[in-house]
Amino acid sequence: MSLPPLARASQPRETRCGNRILQWGSRTYVVGILNVTPDSFSGDGIGGDVERAVSQAVRFAAEGADILDIGGESTRPGANAVSLQEELDRVLPVIEAVQREVDVPLSIDTYKAAVAREAVSAGAAMVNDVWGLGGDPAMGAAVAALAVPVVLMHNRRSQSRQSALGGYYEQAAYGDVAEDVTRELGEAIARASSCGIAADNIIIDPGIGFGKTPQQNIELMRNLGLLQRLGQPVLIGTSRKSFIGLTLDLPVEERLEGTAATVALAIAQGVDLVRVHDVGAMVRVCRMTDAIVRRS
């Protein structure tokens, strides 16, 4: 079966991220995850081991990562919040060390304006906000002043549940989950624009696994193409998440194939960036999928 050409609501644009120019629509960009936390859901939390973080960053760069996303606070369902100072103490030494060793742009995974400012000062080139500028009222102005790309992720507060296969959300109220997420991301784009953030610096993320039940995550995966209405580059993060584990009845360390399926299907629906733990394998999935679905 021949897949239709990828369509965008506006012409493809370029975004500068550090020393790289991201050319939207040309290929899929791979974002490697560096969790500088002791409690990551995926079991790959580095904690305060800067040397280990650098080693992982070097490996990810060699495997083809386009961006490295560094986070100091777990966002898994039910995770405890950390203080501003603790988050800074976790991420700043890693950013400073990694940017000396790899020629790959760094992203800071935070919803706190103060962390974003300090991280960019230390060498980060992008902000990844899981609350889409809604978690800290100062974040929009901070990102605008920093003039770096920002990922606006869709999120909702919802009751979480723990299971043997990981945490997930239950009883999340949506009318039509894909339509609701698209509308709310449109509102996040408007919020970013009103803060003075340039359109070329706005990336959206539907927030798979955040404030959505496992079945709602699957329904959203079926309808990612709706996000093309918004005319912004799209990032997706499905890697090793509990909706994969619950679907396949597999623990986190056995979700590589499930993740690969979600990555390929997301690219076929127009996604531009994928945020992953298993960089080498997912780079190969992206390149093969790109060869099938993208048009020169």
Salt bridges, closest charged atoms under 4 A:
ASP39 OD2 - ARG76 NH2 3.81
GLU63 OE2 - ARG59 NH1 3.61
ASP66 OD1 - ARG27 NH2 2.66
ASP69 OD2 - ARG275 NE 2.69
GLU73 OE1 - LYS112 NZ 2.65
GLU86 OE2 - ARG90 NH2 2.77
GLU87 OE1 - LYS112 NZ 2.62
ASP109 OD2 - ARG275 NH2 3.17
GLU179 OE1 - ARG229 NH1 2.96
ASP180 OD1 - ARG183 NH1 3.15
GLU184 OE1 - HIS154 NE2 2.67
GLU184 OE2 - ARG156 NH2 2.40
GLU184 OE2 - ARG183 NH2 3.57
ASP200 OD1 - ARG13 NE 2.63
GLU219 OE1 - ARG222 NH1 2.87
ASP272 OD1 - ARG8 NH1 3.20
ASP278 OD1 - ARG240 NH2 2.88
ASP290 OD2 - ARG287 NH1 3.42
ASP290 OD1 - ARG294 NE 2.88
